[in-house]
């Protein structure tokens, strides 16, 4: 993994990113989910990098080491605009990067490619995200994020306990070092590595008119599209996946057994195999 770098994505400040793989490899941008950071892609980025791709993982505005948005501007169009700006910043000689977006990152990709600037990406891979998600799953995820966003945790151990309760299917990590990348210490307590104002901007993201716009953006995407779903996902159940496949009949589809919403974290081996297989069929270079 390279040293973190930053570029200015106005309006919104600096965006932090890191890269895996050869500098002349075909670029693949990884966009993480809400409340995560670029470190969520470490395993996938390293795996693709060893296979010759240039994997770039970045922090959304208000997340990780990227700047917090001025005046708490976390509208989806801003996330999509940041993704377009990053693609233009990274693309060598105008080469279009591929994009792999999980949850929030996938919605940003839909907005970017389907509405803001069509033709920005060679392919779009959505990781357990579709325009119309399962309402109960959305409530569960946002509820977990809101519960600890204001008061934080007294210790890393307390944070680990909360995550273990939220993700009981995963073994509790023996080392807490990884948590330090996703938490900040302030005043003797540990807080998530993202701006709490991000959650206040979620109002209206599930209104019918917004979902209609998101579906229209999805239909407008002309580049190859790929949905990777966790078979036990709490956010994209079988009905939601079926609606997406009816909306975009030509899209590739991978259903990952043994995975929930955070597919790469649950089954990174299967996830990487599915993503690379799709990318290989749409290489722009020999």
DAPEVEN-V98884 format. One record per pair of residues at least 12 apart in sequence whose ideal C-beta (glycine too) atoms are under 10 Angstrom apart, sorted by the first residue. I is the first residue (numbers start at 1). J is the second residue. Records with the same first field share a line. If there is no record, write none. Layout:
I->J  J
This chain:
1->18  19  20  38  39  42  45  46  49  55  57
2->17  18  19  20  21  23  49  56
3->18  19
4->16  17  18  19  38  58  59  64  65  66
5->17  18  19  56  58  89  90
6->58  59  65  66  67
7->58  82  85  86  88  89  90
8->67  85  89
9->58  61  66  67  78  81  82  83  84  85  86  88  89
10->70  81  82  85
11->61  69  70  71  73  78  81  82
12->60  61  62  66  67  68  69  70  73  74  78  79  81  82  85
13->61  62  66  67  68  69  70  82
14->59  61  65  66  67
15->38  58  59  60  61  63  64  65  66  67  82  83  85  86  89
16->37  38  57  58  59  60  63  64  65  66  67
17->29  30  38  56  57  58  59  64  65  66  86  89  90
18->30  38  39  41  42  45  55  56  57  58  59  64  65
19->45  49  54  55  56  57  58  90
20->41  42  44  45  46  47  48  49  50  53  54  55  56  57
21->45  46  47  48  49  50  51  52  53  54  55  56
22->49  50  52  53  54
23->54  92
24->52  54  92  285
25->48  49  51  52  53  54  55  92  285
26->48  52  53  54  55  92  95  96  97  98  122  279  282  283  284  285
27->53  54  55  56  86  87  90  91  92  95  96  97  98  99  121  122  284
28->41  44  45  48  49  53  54  55  56  57  97  98  99  100  121  122  123  125  275  276  279
29->41  54  55  56  57  58  83  86  87  90  91  97  98  99  100  101  105  109  121
30->42  44  45  48  55  56  57  58  98  99  100  101  102  105  125  127  264  275
31->56  57  58  59  60  79  80  82  83  86  99  100  101  102  103  104  105  106  107  108  109  112  125  127
32->57  58  59  60  63  64  100  101  102  103  104  105  108  127  262  264
33->60  63  101  102  103  104  105  106  107  127  128  129  141  235  261  262  264  265
34->60  62  63  74  79  102  103  104  105  107  108  141  142  145  194  198  199  202
35->60  62  63  103  104  141  142  144  145  148  149  182  192  193  194  198  199
36->59  60  63  64  102  103  104  105  182  192  193  194  262  265
37->57  58  59  60  63  64  65  66  181  182  192  193  194
38->56  57  58  59  60  63  64  65  66  181
39->57  59  64  178  181  182  193
40->57  64  102  105  181  182  262  264  265
41->55  56  57  58  100  102  105  264  265  268
42->55  57  178  181  264  268
43->264  265  268  269  271  272
44->57  100  102  127  263  264  265  268  269  271  272  275  276
45->57  100  264  272
46->268  272
47->264  268  269  271  272  273  275  276
48->98  100  272  275  276  279
51->272  276  279  280
52->285
53->98  275  276  279  280  283
54->90  92  97  98
55->98  100  275
56->86  87  89  90  97  99
57->100  105
58->82  83  86  90  105
59->82  193  194
60->74  78  79  82  83  104  105  108  194  195  198
61->73  74  78  79  81  82  194  195  198
62->74  78  79  193  194  195  196  197  198  201
63->104  182  192  193  194  195  198
64->181  182  184  193  194
65->181  193
66->82  194  195
67->195
68->194  195  196  197  198
69->82  195  197  198  201
71->197
72->195  196  197  198  199  200  201
73->197  201
74->104  194  195  197  198  199  200  201  202
75->111  201  204  205
76->104  107  108  110  111  112  115  201  202  204  205  210  213  214  217
77->108  111  112  115  116
78->108  111  201
79->101  104  105  107  108  109  111  112
80->107  108  109  110  111  112  113  114  115  116  117  120  217
81->108  111  112  116  117
82->108  112
83->97  99  101  105  108  109  111  112  113  116  117  120  121
84->99  108  109  111  112  113  116  117  120  121
85->112  117  120
86->99  112  120
87->99  109  112  113  117  120  121  122
88->117  120
91->120  121  122
95->122  284  285
96->113  119  120  121  122  123  223  284
97->120  121  122  123  284
98->121  122  123  124  125  223  224  226  275  278  279  282  283  284
99->112  113  120  121  122  123  124  125  126  223
100->123  124  125  126  127  226  228  264  271  275  278  279
101->113  121  124  125  126  127  129
102->125  126  127  128  129  228  261  262  263  264  265  271
103->126  127  128  129  133  138  141  235  236  261  262  263
104->129  198  205
105->125  126  127  129
106->124  125  126  127  128  129  130  131  227  228
107->126  129  130  131  133  205  214  217  218
108->129
109->121  123  124  125  126  127  129  217  221  225
110->124  126  129  130  131  213  214  215  216  217  218  220  221  225
111->213  214  217  218
112->124  217  221
113->217  218  220  221  222  223  225
114->131  213  214  215  216  217  218  219  220  221  222  223  225
115->213  214  216  217  218  220  221
116->217
118->217  220  221  222  223
119->222  223
120->223
121->221  223  224
122->223  224  279  282  283  284
123->221  223  224  225  226  252  275  278  279  281  282  283  284
124->218  221  223  224  225  226  227  251
125->224  225  226  227  228  251  252  254  271  274  275  278  279
126->218  225  226  227  228  229  236  244  248  251
127->226  227  228  229  230  236  254  256  259  261  262  263  264  271  274  275
128->227  228  229  230  233  234  235  236  240  241  256  259  260  261  262  263  264  266  271
129->227  228  229  233  235  236  240  244  261
130->214  215  218  227  229  235  236  240  241  242  243  244  245  247  248
131->210  211  212  213  214  215  216  217  218  219  240  243  244  247  248
132->206  208  211  212  214  215  218  236  239  240  243  244  247
133->206  211  233  234  235  236  237  240  243  244  261
134->233  234  235  236  237  238  239  240  241  261
135->206  235  240
136->234  235  237
137->233  234  235  236  237  240  260  261
138->202  205  206  234  235  261
139->206  234
140->166  234  235  261
141->166  234  235  261  262
142->199  202  205
143->166
144->162  163  165  166  167
145->166  192  194  196  198  199  202
146->196  199  200  202
147->162  166
148->162  163  166  190  191  192
149->191  192  194  195  196  197  198  199  200
150->191  196  199
151->189  191
152->183  184  185  186  187  188  189  190  191  192  196
153->179  183  185  189  190  191  192
154->188  189  190
155->176  188  189  190
156->176  177  178  179  180  183  185  190
157->176  179  190
158->189  190
159->176  179  180  182  183  189  190  191  192
160->172  173  175  176  178  179
163->179  182
167->260  261  262  265  266
169->232  258  259  260  266
170->260  262  265  266
179->193
180->193
181->193
182->194
215->243  244  247  248
216->247
218->244  247  248  251
219->247  248
221->248  251
223->282
224->250  251  252  278  279  281  282
225->244  248  250  251  252  253  278
226->251  252  253  254  274  275  277  278  279  281  282
227->241  244  245  248  251  252  253  254  255
228->252  253  254  255  256  259  263  264  270  271  274  275  278
229->241  244  253  254  255  256  259  261  263
230->255  256  257  258  259  260  261  262  263  264  265  266  267  271
231->254  255  256  257  258  259  260  263  266  267
232->256  257  258  259  260  261  266
233->255  256  259  260  261  262  263  266
234->260  261
235->260  261  262
236->255  260  261  263
238->255
241->253  255
252->274  277  278  281  282
253->274
254->270  271  273  274  275  277  278
255->274
256->269  270  271  273  274
257->270
258->270
259->271
263->275
